Amino acid sequence: MQKSIKEFLEKVQPGETILIEYSSIDHPEIVFYSITKWAEENGLPIVIHDVLDTFHIFVEHLKLNGYDVEFLKDVYVIKSGGMIQLGKIIRKVKLSDDIVVYTRNLHEILRELFTKIEKRPIIIIVLGAGKHLKRYEHQPRVLEYFFEVVTRKCLGNTNRITYLFGNPHLLRHDVKVELEEAPTRILELKEYGRKVVIKKSPYLSELMEELEVIS
C-alpha cells in the first residue's frame, strides 16, 4: 500500500529543510495544504514567508477546489514583495533591498518571533523560493550569500522545520543544482500534485518512493 504525505510528515525531524519542487501547471497548493493542516492538527505554530503574493495564489486555488482554508487566516506571515494582505502579517521585507540588508531583516523578524512563540518546532514555509532566486541568478556572489545565510544556516536548527516551495523551471540549471544541495529531502510533484516522489533523502530506503497527496 502506498504511503501518504501525512505519514511522511510524521517522520520529518526538527532541523530539517524540505524542498518541494513543482512546475507552473502543477498544484503545489495541495501539498502546502497537507503540511499546514497537519501542523494545525498537531498544535504546531506556522510561519509563512510569502514571496510576491504566492500565498494568495495558493489559497485562492484551494478555495476553488473546495478546501476549507479558514484556519490559514490565523497563520503568521512575513511578506516579501506583493500587495495582497492575507494571514497575520508580522512585517514586510522589501525585495529591492540589498541581500545583506534583506537577510538581516528577515533573521531579526524570525528571532523576535521565536522569543514570542513557545511551542516547538515552528513550521517555516517559504512560498515562491524560485521567484526570489530568479532575481539573483546572474549575481554569483549574491547567490552564494543567499545559499549560505538563508538555506544552509537553518539546517540543524531544531527549533524549526523549513519547507521551501519553488518552481525550479524558473532557474538556470546551475542555480537549481545549488538550491537542491542543502535540503535534507526533496519532494517532486507528480500527476499535477496528486502524488509526490521523494527525490532526495538521508534515508536510502525511501528514495524515489511515491506518496499519496490526494487519496
C-alpha positions as CSV (number, residue, x, y, z in Angstrom):
1,M,0.0,0.0,0.0
2,Q,1.3,3.4,-1.0
3,K,2.2,5.7,1.9
4,S,0.5,9.1,2.4
5,I,2.1,12.5,2.7
6,K,0.8,12.6,6.3
7,E,2.9,9.5,7.2
8,F,5.9,11.3,5.6
9,L,5.3,14.4,7.7
10,E,5.2,12.4,10.9
11,K,8.8,11.3,10.2
12,V,10.4,14.6,9.4
13,Q,12.7,15.7,12.2
14,P,13.2,19.2,13.7
15,G,16.1,20.9,12.0
16,E,15.3,19.5,8.5
17,T,14.8,21.6,5.4
18,I,12.4,20.1,2.8
19,L,12.4,21.4,-0.8
20,I,9.1,20.9,-2.7
21,E,9.6,21.2,-6.5
22,Y,6.8,21.8,-9.0
23,S,6.1,23.2,-12.5
24,S,3.8,26.1,-13.5
25,I,1.0,23.7,-14.3
26,D,1.2,21.7,-11.1
27,H,-0.9,22.2,-8.0
28,P,1.6,22.6,-5.1
29,E,-1.1,24.2,-3.0
30,I,-2.4,20.7,-2.3
31,V,0.9,19.7,-0.7
32,F,1.0,23.1,1.1
33,Y,-2.5,22.4,2.5
34,S,-1.4,18.9,3.7
35,I,1.6,20.4,5.6
36,T,-0.3,23.3,7.1
37,K,-3.3,21.1,8.1
38,W,-1.0,18.6,9.7
39,A,0.8,21.3,11.6
40,E,-2.5,22.8,12.8
41,E,-3.8,19.4,13.9
42,N,-0.6,18.8,15.9
43,G,-0.7,22.2,17.5
44,L,2.5,23.5,15.8
45,P,2.9,27.2,15.0
46,I,3.1,28.1,11.3
47,V,5.1,31.0,9.8
48,I,4.7,31.6,6.1
49,H,7.4,33.6,4.2
50,D,5.3,34.9,1.3
51,V,7.2,36.0,-1.8
52,L,5.3,38.1,-4.3
53,D,1.8,37.0,-3.2
54,T,2.3,33.3,-3.8
55,F,0.3,32.6,-0.6
56,H,-2.7,34.4,-2.1
57,I,-2.4,32.3,-5.3
58,F,-2.2,29.0,-3.3
59,V,-5.2,30.0,-1.1
60,E,-7.4,31.0,-4.0
61,H,-6.7,27.8,-5.8
62,L,-7.5,25.8,-2.7
63,K,-10.8,27.6,-2.3
64,L,-11.8,26.8,-5.9
65,N,-11.1,23.2,-5.2
66,G,-13.4,23.2,-2.2
67,Y,-10.8,23.2,0.6
68,D,-11.6,24.8,4.0
69,V,-8.9,27.5,4.3
70,E,-10.3,29.4,7.2
71,F,-7.5,28.4,9.5
72,L,-4.9,29.9,7.2
73,K,-6.2,33.4,8.1
74,D,-4.6,32.9,11.6
75,V,-1.0,31.9,10.5
76,Y,1.9,34.3,10.9
77,V,3.1,35.8,7.6
78,I,6.3,37.6,6.6
79,K,5.7,39.3,3.2
80,S,8.5,39.8,0.6
81,G,7.0,41.9,-2.2
82,G,3.4,41.7,-3.3
83,M,0.4,43.8,-2.2
84,I,-2.3,41.3,-1.0
85,Q,-2.9,41.1,2.7
86,L,-3.5,37.6,4.0
87,G,-2.9,36.0,7.3
88,K,-1.4,37.7,10.4
89,I,1.3,39.8,8.7
90,I,4.2,40.4,11.1
91,R,6.2,42.6,8.8
92,K,7.0,43.3,5.2
93,V,10.5,43.0,3.8
94,K,11.4,44.8,0.6
95,L,12.7,42.6,-2.2
96,S,14.6,45.6,-3.6
97,D,16.8,45.8,-0.5
98,D,20.5,44.8,-0.7
99,I,20.7,41.0,0.0
100,V,22.7,41.6,3.2
101,V,20.1,44.0,4.5
102,Y,17.3,41.7,3.3
103,T,18.6,38.6,5.2
104,R,19.5,40.6,8.3
105,N,15.9,42.0,8.5
106,L,14.5,38.5,7.9
107,H,16.6,36.9,10.7
108,E,15.7,39.7,13.1
109,I,12.0,39.2,12.4
110,L,12.3,35.4,13.0
111,R,14.4,35.9,16.1
112,E,11.7,38.2,17.6
113,L,9.0,35.8,16.7
114,F,10.9,32.8,18.2
115,T,11.0,34.6,21.5
116,K,7.2,35.1,21.5
117,I,6.3,31.5,20.4
118,E,6.9,28.8,23.0
119,K,5.7,25.7,21.1
120,R,8.4,23.9,19.1
121,P,9.2,23.1,16.4
122,I,8.0,26.1,14.4
123,I,6.9,25.2,10.9
124,I,8.5,27.7,8.5
125,I,7.1,27.6,4.9
126,V,8.7,29.7,2.2
127,L,6.4,30.2,-0.8
128,G,7.9,31.4,-4.1
129,A,11.5,30.5,-3.5
130,G,12.1,30.2,-7.2
131,K,10.8,33.7,-7.9
132,H,13.1,35.0,-5.2
133,L,16.2,33.3,-6.6
134,K,15.5,34.4,-10.1
135,R,16.3,37.9,-9.1
136,Y,19.9,37.0,-8.2
137,E,20.8,34.2,-10.7
138,H,23.2,36.4,-12.6
139,Q,24.9,37.7,-9.4
140,P,27.2,34.8,-8.2
141,R,28.4,36.5,-5.0
142,V,24.8,37.4,-4.0
143,L,23.6,33.9,-4.8
144,E,26.4,32.4,-2.6
145,Y,25.5,34.7,0.2
146,F,21.8,33.7,-0.1
147,F,22.5,30.0,0.0
148,E,24.9,30.4,2.9
149,V,22.7,32.5,5.1
150,V,19.2,31.5,4.0
151,T,19.4,27.8,3.2
152,R,22.5,26.3,4.9
153,K,22.4,28.3,8.1
154,C,19.0,27.0,9.2
155,L,20.0,23.3,8.8
156,G,20.2,21.6,12.1
157,N,18.2,24.3,14.0
158,T,15.9,22.0,16.0
159,N,13.6,25.0,16.8
160,R,12.2,24.8,13.3
161,I,11.3,22.6,10.3
162,T,11.6,24.5,7.0
163,Y,9.6,23.8,3.8
164,L,10.7,25.6,0.7
165,F,8.2,25.7,-2.2
166,G,9.9,26.6,-5.5
167,N,9.5,26.2,-9.3
168,P,13.0,25.1,-10.4
169,H,12.0,25.6,-14.1
170,L,12.4,29.4,-13.5
171,L,16.1,29.0,-12.7
172,R,19.3,28.3,-14.6
173,H,20.5,24.7,-14.2
174,D,23.5,25.6,-12.0
175,V,21.3,27.7,-9.7
176,K,18.8,24.8,-9.5
177,V,21.5,22.3,-8.6
178,E,22.8,24.5,-5.8
179,L,19.3,25.0,-4.5
180,E,19.0,21.3,-4.2
181,E,22.3,20.8,-2.4
182,A,21.4,21.9,1.2
183,P,17.9,20.5,1.8
184,T,17.7,17.2,3.7
185,R,14.9,16.0,1.5
186,I,13.4,17.0,-1.9
187,L,9.8,16.2,-2.9
188,E,8.9,16.4,-6.6
189,L,5.2,16.7,-7.6
190,K,3.7,14.0,-9.8
191,E,0.4,13.8,-11.6
192,Y,-0.1,17.5,-11.2
193,G,0.0,17.3,-7.4
194,R,-1.9,14.2,-6.7
195,K,1.3,12.5,-5.6
196,V,4.9,13.4,-4.8
197,V,8.1,11.4,-5.2
198,I,10.9,11.5,-2.7
199,K,13.8,12.7,-4.9
200,K,16.3,13.2,-2.1
201,S,16.5,11.8,1.4
202,P,19.1,11.0,4.1
203,Y,17.4,7.6,4.2
204,L,18.3,5.5,1.1
205,S,15.3,3.2,1.8
206,E,12.8,6.0,1.0
207,L,14.5,7.4,-2.2
208,M,12.1,7.5,-5.2
209,E,9.2,6.4,-3.0
210,E,5.8,7.8,-4.1
211,L,3.5,9.4,-1.6
212,E,-0.2,9.9,-2.0
213,V,-1.3,13.5,-1.5
214,I,-4.9,13.0,-2.7
215,S,-6.2,9.6,-1.8
